């Protein structure tokens, strides 16, 4: 079975700053091994990507290491809300010049706004900052918001007021999907994504314990592995997502790798890896009649391409053996983080081959393109 | 100086349930002594007013005790979102019949939604409940929301989605007033009120300590007297309110009496009395050039009458001695609560007389109408 190359609009690659978890090489290898030919990287790295200098830092790493195509988000911060208005002669917040029209924001995948929790320099507490970003960021460039519950409603209001699109990251709650549905019906320009883990997992303790069925290792595992933002939700929430599939524009992994030592340690960081499990999980849902292959193509290729204004990747497709059954094993994965919340899950539908711009980039478990093969689609 | 009878769309009268703080008699006496001829009472009493039976309870007390005109809000709860759709044959949540078209919701001032903090039975955590209330409550009847910051933005989104008006209670923050301004400019049907205490006080400790300058009693006073929701804000917030007076539709007191024993005790309840201080404080601001008398009339008569669809009160006016200077003293007030956060404040502009429906209801400090003189303007 042949599908178009999948697009993941929401991944964390940890470079710069935390390459022991993942980098542009391992992360884009994981992407190819998951059937993704194009990924959009989030800006909450160390340092965060929020101006021309930090964007250059990330893109330099990507240029030399990426094995699939990509673009890099920039983050909305409290001090950079004017950048959408900068011209060739303007300066970044640190005084360095913005070079030209190919600099910010045109060289970025889009603008990411962190509106809940604390994300260091990229936190936006005051809604007047949101308003500035909405006013200044170019209307034809994407804005993606991490905004849960009432914050989500608030950012949808921004889209209504400023009459521009906003994309809601990782929707997880019944109230969220129903409010997005109502806003769409009213004509507000909102789109959204849902992660596989919010479709397939519920909050502990209703969740099967990770230490037996799921990880299959017999090891005691702390609750830290379940930490993810947004949190895993209730069965009522999960059911509401499935019942409102037509409201969900994209499936995005929110691939957020951390090592097992970190997840099982003190102050476990939130986040799951997801690039290498999304497609088999969703194909298994096709097998059980909950989805169609067209549902997958729409939400993992057609819609993300349209919403994020991404170019066509010529001669690009993936091949899947829809009947292959296997067990998910982190040990077989390309991600550096070394674990998955879906360990031991039995799935049906295996990625066989990835062809990216005419070249076989992945086949039968092996990455066949070198670091640097990937291109910046905003370049 | 003659002004129209003032309208306060936001007061708490504590009856039923806490008449040691205030009741329909003392509260409406305080209203008259403040220049208000019509007040709208909030539903978070004990029990809360949320169906025909509890509305009857409040209105029975009002009928026998109120000295000025009034109407009573009903509260939006998690279990009563369908009431707007009830007809003569429908039943309340407790099974009692709704009597007729004059019952709920037509007999109420409007619907009050508590969307922040905990207000017992009237808390609405889940936004899908908000959506139900917005869908079901009649479009020509007011909805008032206690909703701060992001919750405020979320409820304005409801107004945008369901294309019906919402009135935001006690706006206190810069981000709130600026977002309301932007929403109004976009044509969203939102109105708002600001309290005198949010116009004249800032958060402690920048606030002058209540125990010396303000209360003038020399007594040590706990921080409990400062407790109010929304909290007193920063000078930046207060300045933003004054700079955006044109966005403020109403001045409302949020008169929320508690006794000094309660305010100075353990777990001090939030709330300030306000009925008897609003007019002199605002007239003093006129004297200092921050406001005009027309600003007051617009926000304390014309706009509340329009927003809450209130009838004209014939032969009704108030008379003010604009040059009279005095010090605010709780000891001279009609409210049962016995204190004010503005104790000792020097003001200019004193209420001399209130004429309500042709009868002198207040003159030179004395209430001249009996309990029961007030009428239910939704009756």
Interface residues (C-beta under 8 A of the other chain):
Chain A: X126 X127 X128 X131 X149 X150 X151 X153 X154 X156 X157 X158 X160 X161 X163 X174 X175 X178 X179 X182 X183 X185 X186 X188
Chain B: X126 X127 X128 X131 X149 X150 X151 X153 X154 X156 X157 X158 X160 X161 X163 X174 X175 X178 X179 X182 X183 X185 X186 X188
